[in-house]
């Protein structure tokens, strides 16, 4: 009887795999925001979790207790690169066509190649591994070629995702650029680091210098990616689920469809032309009165059409105003609290909390990042031109 046991590391990795699976389910259940992006990210988290779970089974000996599991995760690394790239592309408002499915061709071909092995019984799989030395040379080289194809594909897709982030970010205004590039850029870079660790693992294996530490490093890379996505979803939810901060569905309302569209147009026009949000004491009833609406109807209109509470809706305009002032003023002597007051916030704490909730960074960090981007822009234009 084969003994199977866990140590501290394998317990941590198993916990990360389970969390990744729960995160995948949560992303699938989310009905707001960019639905396609959520589904792609869900599949990415699921593939990481399945591969990580198999690694744990391998290290603990459970793959020998349940040999039927062998082979089922072998083709999954061919999904890592395409999923990270397509997620980046979809989140940056790039339309995905049916031709995007061709990215999954290597996975499909590898899976078809594995089918005869997958259909073996557990005992037959054990016998297969016991007789590996007698396998034809071409079979061994095919296995190595597939592994290196997976590694190279992951690196190529990671680089393509990073290039896409920086190319698309030049076409956005700075606030949108910062919020999207911060999350997707870091995710792509983390994936590139993981891909390089993945490559180093197989280099060590093929030169006969295998160490469990490198093996654990690969699992640690997966765990970091899973926890990064989970942390980002908790810290800056809109960056993970809905970068535009709006719901896709309109929900229920006491107003007729025609009245809804009329008041919605009136609300947007009023917010842009009169800028009532600059009044730090603006109440729901005040804004409703200005629009000739009932406070209850206005509250539902904002919630249904923008996916915000009243306070979050007003603060979104105040934050946009603050972003403009921060970008106009590169003078460090202009205090942030003054910008907060000019934007309609009554306290520094409320301003910092609302700003960080939207952008994931403080107002001071936002201004520094903008100044750096302006200094780098001429150099970038010289390279592009």
C-alpha positions, 0 to 999 in steps of 0.5 A: 500500500502506497503511503500518502502524506502532506507537509506544510508546503503541500498543505499551503498549495492545496489551500491555494488550489481550492481557493482558485477553484472557488474564485473561478466559480465566483467569477462565473456567477458574477452577472455584472461587468464584462461577462466574457472577461470574467468567464475567461479569467474564471477558466484561467483560475480553474486551469491553475487550480487543477494543475496545482492540485495535481502537483500536490497529489504528485508530491504527497503520493496520492497520484499513486493511490489514485493513478486514474488521475494521471494524464488529465492535466498534462495538456492544460498548460497549453491553455495558460498563455491563450487565456491570459492573452485573451483576457487581456485583450477582452478587458482592453475592449478588444473584440474577440471573434470566432477566430480567437478559438484557434489559440486553443489548437495546441491544447486540442491537439495535445488532448487528442494525442493523450486520449489513448493514455487517458482511457487506460485503467489505473493499473495500466497507467502504473504499468506504463510508467514502469515500462517507460525505458522500453518506449520508442525513442520517438515517444520520449522525444515527443514528450520533451518536445511537447513540454518545451512547446508549452513553455515557449508558448507561455513565454510568447503569450506573456510577452504579447499580453504585456505588449498589448497592455502598453500599446492599448494604454496609449489610446486611453485617457490617463485615469482609465490607463492607470486603473486598467494597466495597473491590474492587467499589467501586473497580472501579465508580468507575474505570468511571465515570471511564472513562465520563466520559473516553469522553464527553469524547472524543466531545464533542471530536470533535463540536465539531471539537477532536479530539486524539490525547491524548484518544483515548489517554486513553480507551484508558488508561482501559480499560488501567487497568481491566484492570490493576486487575482483574489486580492485585486478583486477584494481591494479594487473590485471594478478592476477585476469584474467591471472596469467601467463601473457599470452594470450591463442590466438595467434592473427594475424601476418604478419609471416607465422605459420612456421616463427612464431614458428621459430622466437618464439623459437629463441627469447626465446633462445636469451633472456635466453642465451644472456640476452639482457634485461640487457642493459638498452638502449635496443630498439625494433629495436636493439632486432629485429636486433639481431634476424634478424627480422623487428621491426614490425614483432617482435612487433606483435610476442611479442604481439600475443604470450605473450600478452605484449607490447615490454616494458612489455615483456622486463621488465618481464625478468628484473623483473625475474632477479631482483627477483633472485637478491633479493632472493640471497641477504638477506643483507639489505645493498644491495640497491634496486637501485643497483639491479634495475641497474643490472637487466636492469632498468635505473631508480628506479621509472621505476623499482618500477612501473614494479615490483609492477605491476607484484607482487603487492608489492614493491621490499623491501616487496618482499625481506622481504617476502622471508626472512620470508618464508625461516625462516618458512620453516624448521618449516613447514617441521618439521610439514609436516615430 
